[in-house]
Amino acid sequence: MRATQPDPFHTFADRTAVGQKLHGRVTELIPFGVFVQVADGIEGLVHLRELASAPVESPSDVVQAGDEVTVVVTEIDRERRRLVLSRR
């Protein structure tokens, strides 16, 4: 059934552009960054170096899971279904 419906990532990518600002919720902190949910079922990675304008050692220095944040789309990789985001 799911195969007959459009891929939600591709639908998201069709209506989203690099440089666009999005609002989302931090879902997971990992050693090298955080994942932010920007749409239903769509998450992107904010790398540690993109979390703040000043260098940070740990994602928890800047955000916590559940925080609402504004991010900028820096890359959309349709083939690998990856979304790269920045807070800078």
Phi, psi and omega in degrees: 000317182295329181295338180277349181259152180294148178296124182300328179293316180293323176298316177299314182297327179295329184252011181234141181238152173300135183097349181284139176273138179227155175252141180203182182239132177293124182254331184205137173258132177232164185304330184252015178158202180220153172260137181236128176274118183253348176202169181300114179079006182240119177237149176230163181259131168254110181292153182310318182289346180257005182284328183208163180288331176263146180301141176234151181271328184220143178303328182291348174289340187242317184221165175231157176302134181099345179295142173269130183225159172255131182230162177243135178286123178252339179200140173235115180252097183295320184296315180265002178056049181240142178237122180252131186234166177217150173255000182271000000 
